[in-house]
Amino acid sequence: MNYFGDPAVWLPFVFAGLMGLSILIYVVLDGFDLGVGVLFPFADDEEKDRMIASIGPFWDANETWLVLAVGLMLVAFPAAHGEILTALYLPVAIMLIGLILRGVAFEFRAKAPAPQKTLWNNLFFAGSLMTALSQGFMLGMYVMGLDWTWAHAGFGVLTAAFLTVGYSFIGATWVIHKTDEYLQRKAVDWAKGGIWGLVLGIGAISVATPFVSARIFDKWFSWPEAVYLAPLPILSGLLVVWLWVMLRKMPFAGDRLSWLPFAAATALWVMAFGGMAYSFYPYVVPEKLTIYAAASAPESLFIILIGTCIVLPTIIGYTILAYTIFRGKATELRYD
């Protein structure tokens, strides 16, 4: 098969890669600001303001990556979009309600009278929790093939809890980087607890995934396929050990290298995502639809690719710009 000469082969592969990249960036970027919201009950009012200040310039732009991922699926893999959205209609609706609650609460908490600020803080937490739990449930159902059974729904509930704790972990590492003094030390304690939720979540998905199909089982445990996967669990284990040792030593003198836990947490998410991508490729709907069967016509994909080549660098550019301009520690929260 001529992989590079046949658009019906390389175009679906390119769009699968772009969609996967968008989902990965979304999980990391919106994952940390969802995690900050999930951690709200453990902070006092002054700390909540500082935590909001740490995500204020970024949270709205972070969600752009979700829009891009869903948009790419809709136009490039319409059959998969229909299959996935139909199976996950309820958790998707809950996620959207949670995202709306977050956006409204983010704005209203700054404008509401002091007695009502607690209400909007609670709604920001509720929206963050709803979004994280629904995404975790969707992940579990996706891994199990989108079939609604009691066992699969139970696994979805399990992954919902673990992903939420995982989000709180990467959120805590972000707070470590963006704050100092007492709140930073508090965030270190949050991260020490949250890392085990992420590890358990990755472990649960790793245990379940090879039993979804004989094809995936062979990818994991047959020779030489197992060799291709081996670096991911080994590196992930080393990252977890390094993170734990690092968190026990923080904060470093002079607040040096406060970004390292967030960078290591990001690398851990990348490893986990890479393992899933390796396991399920070439399926976009596990064991039902491959990226080639679900893809739009090559002519349509080529036109969409031209637009993506314009839109994607723009999104990357303003994301880098935002994180560059607002680098450093979060300052006092101001709205004037």
Secondary structure, 3 states (H helix, E strand, C coil): CCCCCCHHHHHHHHHHHHHHHHHHHHHHHHHHHHHHHHCHHHCCHHHHHHHHHHHCCCHHHHCHHHHHHHHHHHHHCHHHHHHHHHHCHHHHHHHHHHHHHHHHHHHHHHHCCHHHHHHHHHHHHHHHHHHHHHHHHHHHHHHCCCCCCHHHHHHHHHHHHHHHHHHHHHHHHHHHHHCCHHHHHHHHHHHHHHHHHHHHHHHHHHHHHHHCCHHHHHHHHCCCHHHHHCHHHHHHHHHHHHHHHHHHHCCCHHHCCCCHHHHHHHHHHHHHHHHHHHHHCCEEECCCEEHHHHCCCHHHHHHHHHHHHHHHHHHHHHHHHHHHHCCCCCCCCCCC
